[in-house]
Amino acid sequence: MLKKTITAVSKSDLAQAFKKLDNIDWVKHGLELYLQKDKQHCPFCQQQITKQYS
């Protein structure tokens, strides 16, 4: 299991940056493409993703 949970909260600093840059769809699309290639590792921390989260 991942050590830190990543949540999509509209008030988080990261969410605000995506909104300001108007690239939320770009991030979502990139993550979907990554997960098509490797569903076993987190693209951010490279830890193994359990079946529960994949």
Z-matrix of the N, CA and C atoms (Angstrom, degrees):
N
C 1 1.432
C 2 1.531 1 108.63
N 3 1.292 2 116.56 1 149.56
C 4 1.455 3 120.56 2 -179.37
C 5 1.517 4 110.98 3 -69.29
N 6 1.307 5 115.92 4 147.83
C 7 1.460 6 120.30 5 -178.72
C 8 1.522 7 112.02 6 -73.86
N 9 1.309 8 117.79 7 -32.38
C 10 1.456 9 121.06 8 -178.54
C 11 1.521 10 108.93 9 -129.64
N 12 1.296 11 116.93 10 131.21
C 13 1.451 12 121.74 11 -179.46
C 14 1.521 13 109.91 12 -81.39
N 15 1.328 14 116.08 13 133.38
C 16 1.456 15 121.40 14 175.66
C 17 1.516 16 107.05 15 -101.75
N 18 1.309 17 116.78 16 121.36
C 19 1.455 18 120.54 17 -179.26
C 20 1.516 19 109.98 18 -119.84
N 21 1.315 20 115.19 19 149.69
C 22 1.459 21 120.65 20 177.49
C 23 1.518 22 108.61 21 -90.82
N 24 1.285 23 115.91 22 93.28
C 25 1.457 24 121.87 23 179.28
C 26 1.518 25 107.19 24 -113.49
N 27 1.311 26 116.70 25 123.90
C 28 1.461 27 120.19 26 -174.26
C 29 1.517 28 113.48 27 -64.27
N 30 1.328 29 118.11 28 -17.15
C 31 1.460 30 120.32 29 -179.69
C 32 1.526 31 112.82 30 -97.81
N 33 1.325 32 118.26 31 -0.99
C 34 1.461 33 120.18 32 179.89
C 35 1.529 34 109.79 33 -69.25
N 36 1.321 35 116.17 34 156.59
C 37 1.470 36 120.66 35 179.12
C 38 1.521 37 111.33 36 -58.53
N 39 1.330 38 116.41 37 -41.70
C 40 1.459 39 120.52 38 -178.58
C 41 1.525 40 111.04 39 -65.75
N 42 1.326 41 117.10 40 -44.39
C 43 1.464 42 120.73 41 179.36
C 44 1.522 43 110.74 42 -62.80
N 45 1.311 44 116.90 43 -39.32
C 46 1.468 45 120.57 44 178.80
C 47 1.528 46 110.90 45 -65.10
N 48 1.330 47 117.01 46 -37.96
C 49 1.466 48 120.46 47 178.02
C 50 1.521 49 110.56 48 -65.13
N 51 1.331 50 117.28 49 -44.08
C 52 1.465 51 120.64 50 178.35
C 53 1.522 52 110.31 51 -61.61
N 54 1.316 53 116.00 52 -42.42
C 55 1.464 54 120.20 53 -179.37
C 56 1.528 55 110.32 54 -64.50
N 57 1.316 56 116.92 55 -44.70
C 58 1.465 57 121.29 56 -179.29
C 59 1.526 58 111.03 57 -62.29
N 60 1.316 59 116.24 58 -39.50
C 61 1.460 60 120.91 59 179.95
C 62 1.524 61 112.42 60 -83.23
N 63 1.339 62 116.41 61 -6.68
C 64 1.463 63 123.38 62 -179.30
C 65 1.532 64 111.24 63 55.61
N 66 1.338 65 115.81 64 45.90
C 67 1.464 66 118.92 65 -179.01
C 68 1.522 67 113.28 66 -129.06
N 69 1.326 68 117.65 67 28.94
C 70 1.461 69 120.53 68 178.28
C 71 1.528 70 110.35 69 -61.29
N 72 1.332 71 117.46 70 -42.35
C 73 1.463 72 120.43 71 179.50
C 74 1.525 73 111.39 72 -64.35
N 75 1.327 74 117.05 73 -36.13
C 76 1.458 75 121.34 74 178.67
C 77 1.524 76 110.69 75 -62.56
N 78 1.321 77 116.51 76 -43.44
C 79 1.462 78 121.23 77 179.22
C 80 1.521 79 109.95 78 -65.00
N 81 1.323 80 117.33 79 -46.49
C 82 1.470 81 121.58 80 179.98
C 83 1.529 82 110.36 81 -60.81
N 84 1.317 83 117.12 82 -45.34
C 85 1.462 84 121.43 83 -179.36
C 86 1.531 85 110.86 84 -63.01
N 87 1.330 86 116.58 85 -43.67
C 88 1.462 87 120.37 86 179.03
C 89 1.517 88 112.29 87 -62.15
N 90 1.320 89 116.30 88 -41.12
C 91 1.461 90 120.61 89 178.66
C 92 1.523 91 110.70 90 -64.88
N 93 1.336 92 117.19 91 -42.40
C 94 1.468 93 120.28 92 178.33
C 95 1.523 94 111.03 93 -61.79
N 96 1.335 95 117.27 94 -42.46
C 97 1.468 96 120.55 95 178.38
C 98 1.522 97 111.04 96 -63.43
N 99 1.318 98 117.05 97 -42.38
C 100 1.457 99 121.08 98 179.62
C 101 1.523 100 110.34 99 -61.93
N 102 1.326 101 116.87 100 -45.45
C 103 1.460 102 120.21 101 -177.15
C 104 1.524 103 112.11 102 -68.18
N 105 1.335 104 118.02 103 -22.04
C 106 1.462 105 120.07 104 174.36
C 107 1.527 106 110.14 105 -68.74
N 108 1.321 107 117.08 106 -31.14
C 109 1.465 108 121.79 107 -178.53
C 110 1.523 109 112.71 108 -86.99
N 111 1.324 110 117.03 109 -35.83
C 112 1.466 111 120.64 110 -176.04
C 113 1.521 112 109.57 111 -145.98
N 114 1.321 113 115.62 112 97.33
C 115 1.464 114 120.44 113 -178.75
C 116 1.524 115 112.03 114 -90.04
N 117 1.325 116 117.30 115 4.37
C 118 1.453 117 119.70 116 -175.27
C 119 1.520 118 113.73 117 -104.74
N 120 1.340 119 117.94 118 -11.44
C 121 1.467 120 120.40 119 -177.30
C 122 1.525 121 110.83 120 -131.37
N 123 1.297 122 115.70 121 140.89
C 124 1.463 123 122.32 122 176.65
C 125 1.529 124 108.42 123 -67.33
N 126 1.340 125 118.73 124 131.18
C 127 1.462 126 120.11 125 -179.48
C 128 1.523 127 113.06 126 -69.99
N 129 1.313 128 117.69 127 -14.37
C 130 1.456 129 121.05 128 -176.52
C 131 1.525 130 112.28 129 -96.21
N 132 1.337 131 117.14 130 -44.18
C 133 1.473 132 119.52 131 -175.23
C 134 1.527 133 112.65 132 -115.42
N 135 1.319 134 117.68 133 -6.62
C 136 1.458 135 124.42 134 178.86
C 137 1.528 136 114.25 135 66.56
N 138 1.321 137 117.79 136 13.51
C 139 1.459 138 119.81 137 175.25
C 140 1.525 139 108.90 138 -77.40
N 141 1.310 140 115.23 139 155.57
C 142 1.444 141 120.48 140 179.63
C 143 1.528 142 110.24 141 -68.83
N 144 1.340 143 116.55 142 136.41
C 145 1.458 144 122.42 143 178.30
C 146 1.522 145 107.86 144 -96.35
N 147 1.317 146 116.55 145 129.43
C 148 1.457 147 120.13 146 178.35
C 149 1.526 148 109.68 147 -75.25
N 150 1.318 149 116.93 148 160.93
C 151 1.462 150 121.47 149 -180.00
C 152 1.523 151 111.82 150 -57.79
N 153 1.315 152 116.60 151 -28.69
C 154 1.460 153 121.51 152 179.90
C 155 1.535 154 111.26 153 -59.80
N 156 1.327 155 117.66 154 -32.83
C 157 1.458 156 121.63 155 -175.48
C 158 1.518 157 114.02 156 -105.33
N 159 1.304 158 118.29 157 -6.83
C 160 1.464 159 119.44 158 -177.35
C 161 1.508 160 112.21 159 -88.60
